[in-house]
Amino acid sequence: MSLEAILEAIHTYGKAQVDEIEERAYCQAHEVLVNARLEADRQEEQAYVTAVAPAVKERARILHRARLEALQITGSAREKLVDAAMDQTRGHLTGMRTDNAYAALLRRLTQEALAELEEILRDVNEVHLEADPRDRALLERILSDLGLRLDVSFHLKCWGGLIARSQDGQVVIVNTLEARLERATPYLRRYLAAWFEQSSSKAGAGQVLQDTLIV
């Protein structure tokens, strides 16, 4: 082989080696760049999460607190409406004796108390009644209409209604308006809270409650 041919072969071989080295270097550089970009993206995402996470938690905390405060405000407002309705009912019941419907109401309260005692006692005539002195004439007329001659003492002070008891005092039926309101208050408060929550009109709640109480 001539010298020129040997030199040409060396040149060709060297160029191939250079090209291979360059290709390998390019691939390695590309891989390094890709990995660097992925790592940079990961670091950026991690930095974003690290920076934003407290804000996200704070936002959730603020929203939770706002919801609790809203519930407290709503509950407090509803409770005030219930209190106002109960006060309105209480005020109406204190003056029930002057209402035209009181005569029928006292008759019903009397009959209820007597019927309850009659289930326990052998003779309804053994019942002793206690009533407010302001109801004397009305109660005597009711008992007369019922054909009953009962022992009645007029020393009770109440909004309306009466107390019926056995002669020995072992069985007592308290059927005054105050007692009925006290017994019904837990149910009425729940009823009114639900009513205020569902009703768009808040007017007339006291009347609704009063009608529920004396039915």
C-alpha positions as CSV (number, residue, x, y, z in Angstrom):
1,M,0.0,0.0,0.0
2,S,1.4,3.4,-0.9
3,L,2.0,6.1,1.7
4,E,-0.8,8.1,0.4
5,A,-3.2,5.2,0.7
6,I,-2.0,4.6,4.3
7,L,-2.4,8.3,5.2
8,E,-5.9,8.3,3.6
9,A,-6.9,5.2,5.5
10,I,-5.6,6.8,8.8
11,H,-7.6,10.0,8.0
12,T,-10.7,8.1,7.3
13,Y,-10.4,6.0,10.4
14,G,-9.7,9.1,12.5
15,K,-12.7,10.9,11.1
16,A,-15.0,8.0,11.9
17,Q,-13.6,7.9,15.4
18,V,-14.2,11.7,15.8
19,D,-17.7,11.4,14.4
20,E,-18.5,8.6,16.8
21,I,-17.1,10.5,19.8
22,E,-19.1,13.6,18.7
23,E,-22.2,11.5,18.4
24,R,-21.7,10.0,21.8
25,A,-21.0,13.4,23.3
26,Y,-24.1,14.8,21.7
27,C,-26.3,12.0,23.1
28,Q,-24.8,12.4,26.5
29,A,-25.2,16.1,26.4
30,H,-28.8,15.8,25.3
31,E,-29.5,13.3,28.1
32,V,-27.9,15.6,30.6
33,L,-30.1,18.5,29.3
34,V,-33.3,16.4,29.5
35,N,-32.5,15.2,33.0
36,A,-31.6,18.8,34.0
37,R,-34.9,20.1,32.6
38,L,-36.9,17.3,34.5
39,E,-35.0,18.0,37.7
40,A,-35.6,21.8,37.2
41,D,-39.3,21.2,36.6
42,R,-39.5,18.9,39.7
43,Q,-37.7,21.5,41.8
44,E,-39.9,24.3,40.5
45,E,-43.1,22.2,41.2
46,Q,-41.8,21.3,44.7
47,A,-40.9,24.9,45.4
48,Y,-44.4,26.0,44.2
49,V,-46.1,23.4,46.4
50,T,-43.9,24.4,49.3
51,A,-44.7,28.0,48.8
52,V,-48.4,27.6,48.1
53,A,-49.3,24.8,50.6
54,P,-49.4,27.2,53.6
55,A,-51.7,29.5,51.7
56,V,-54.0,26.6,50.7
57,K,-54.1,25.5,54.3
58,E,-54.8,29.0,55.5
59,R,-57.6,29.4,52.9
60,A,-59.2,26.2,54.1
61,R,-58.9,27.3,57.7
62,I,-60.5,30.7,56.9
63,L,-63.3,29.1,55.0
64,H,-63.9,26.6,57.8
65,R,-64.0,29.4,60.4
66,A,-66.3,31.5,58.2
67,R,-68.7,28.6,57.9
68,L,-68.7,28.1,61.6
69,E,-69.3,31.8,62.2
70,A,-72.1,31.8,59.7
71,L,-73.7,28.8,61.4
72,Q,-73.3,30.5,64.8
73,I,-74.8,33.8,63.5
74,T,-77.7,31.9,61.8
75,G,-78.3,29.8,64.9
76,S,-78.2,32.9,67.2
77,A,-80.6,34.8,65.0
78,R,-83.0,31.8,64.8
79,E,-82.7,31.4,68.6
80,K,-83.7,35.1,69.0
81,L,-86.7,34.6,66.8
82,V,-87.7,31.5,68.8
83,D,-87.3,33.5,72.1
84,A,-89.4,36.4,70.6
85,A,-92.1,34.0,69.6
86,M,-92.1,32.3,73.0
87,D,-92.3,35.7,74.7
88,Q,-95.2,36.7,72.4
89,T,-97.0,33.5,73.3
90,R,-96.3,34.0,77.0
91,G,-97.6,37.5,76.8
92,H,-100.8,36.4,75.1
93,L,-101.4,33.6,77.5
94,T,-101.0,35.9,80.5
95,G,-103.9,37.9,79.2
96,M,-105.9,34.9,77.9
97,R,-108.6,35.4,80.6
98,T,-109.8,38.5,78.9
99,D,-110.0,36.7,75.5
100,N,-113.5,35.8,74.3
101,A,-112.3,32.2,73.7
102,Y,-111.3,31.8,77.4
103,A,-114.6,30.4,78.5
104,A,-114.4,27.6,76.0
105,L,-110.8,27.0,76.9
106,L,-111.4,26.7,80.6
107,R,-114.2,24.3,80.0
108,R,-111.9,22.1,77.9
109,L,-109.1,22.3,80.5
110,T,-111.6,21.3,83.2
111,Q,-113.0,18.4,81.3
112,E,-109.5,17.2,80.4
113,A,-108.4,17.2,84.1
114,L,-111.6,15.5,85.3
115,A,-111.4,12.8,82.5
116,E,-107.8,12.1,83.5
117,L,-108.6,11.7,87.1
118,E,-111.7,9.7,86.4
119,E,-109.5,7.0,84.8
120,I,-107.7,6.7,88.2
121,L,-110.5,7.3,90.8
122,R,-113.7,5.3,91.2
123,D,-115.8,8.4,91.6
124,V,-115.2,11.8,89.9
125,N,-117.1,13.5,92.7
126,E,-114.1,12.7,94.9
127,V,-112.1,15.3,93.0
128,H,-111.0,18.5,94.6
129,L,-110.4,21.5,92.3
130,E,-108.1,24.5,92.8
131,A,-108.7,27.6,90.7
132,D,-108.0,31.3,90.4
133,P,-110.6,33.5,92.2
134,R,-111.1,35.4,88.9
135,D,-112.5,32.2,87.4
136,R,-115.1,31.5,90.2
137,A,-118.2,32.5,88.3
138,L,-117.1,30.9,85.1
139,L,-116.0,27.6,86.7
140,E,-119.1,27.3,88.8
141,R,-121.2,27.7,85.6
142,I,-119.0,25.0,83.8
143,L,-119.5,22.6,86.7
144,S,-123.2,23.2,86.8
145,D,-123.4,22.6,83.1
146,L,-121.6,19.3,83.6
147,G,-123.9,18.3,86.4
148,L,-121.1,18.2,89.0
149,R,-120.9,19.4,92.6
150,L,-117.3,19.4,93.4
151,D,-115.2,20.8,96.2
152,V,-113.4,23.9,94.8
153,S,-111.0,26.3,96.5
154,F,-110.3,29.6,94.8
155,H,-106.8,30.5,96.1
156,L,-104.8,29.7,93.0
157,K,-102.9,32.4,91.1
158,C,-102.4,31.5,87.4
159,W,-102.9,32.7,83.9
160,G,-105.8,30.3,83.5
161,G,-106.9,26.7,83.9
162,L,-107.0,24.8,87.2
163,I,-105.5,22.0,89.3
164,A,-107.5,18.8,90.0
165,R,-106.5,16.4,92.7
166,S,-107.8,13.5,94.6
167,Q,-109.2,14.1,98.1
168,D,-106.1,12.4,99.6
169,G,-103.8,14.5,97.5
170,Q,-102.0,11.5,96.0
171,V,-103.1,12.2,92.5
172,V,-102.7,15.7,91.1
173,I,-103.4,17.0,87.6
174,V,-102.0,20.4,86.9
175,N,-103.8,21.8,83.9
176,T,-102.9,25.5,84.1
177,L,-101.7,27.5,81.1
178,E,-98.3,28.0,82.8
179,A,-97.9,24.3,83.3
180,R,-99.0,23.5,79.8
181,L,-96.5,26.0,78.4
182,E,-93.7,24.6,80.5
183,R,-94.4,21.0,79.5
184,A,-94.7,22.0,75.8
185,T,-91.7,24.3,75.7
186,P,-89.0,21.8,74.6
187,Y,-91.2,20.6,71.7
188,L,-92.3,24.1,70.8
189,R,-88.8,25.4,70.6
190,R,-87.8,22.6,68.2
191,Y,-91.0,23.2,66.3
192,L,-90.4,26.9,66.0
193,A,-86.7,26.5,65.1
194,A,-87.7,24.2,62.2
195,W,-90.5,26.6,61.2
196,F,-88.3,29.6,61.1
197,E,-85.7,27.7,59.1
198,Q,-88.2,26.7,56.4
199,S,-90.6,29.6,56.4
200,S,-89.9,32.7,54.4
201,S,-92.4,34.7,56.4
202,K,-91.6,35.0,60.1
203,A,-94.8,36.9,60.9
204,G,-97.5,35.1,63.0
205,A,-95.1,32.7,64.7
206,G,-96.6,33.5,68.1
207,Q,-100.1,32.7,66.9
208,V,-98.9,29.5,65.4
209,L,-97.3,28.5,68.7
210,Q,-100.3,29.5,70.8
211,D,-102.6,27.5,68.6
212,T,-100.3,24.5,68.9
213,L,-100.2,24.9,72.7
214,I,-103.9,25.1,73.5
215,V,-105.2,22.6,70.9
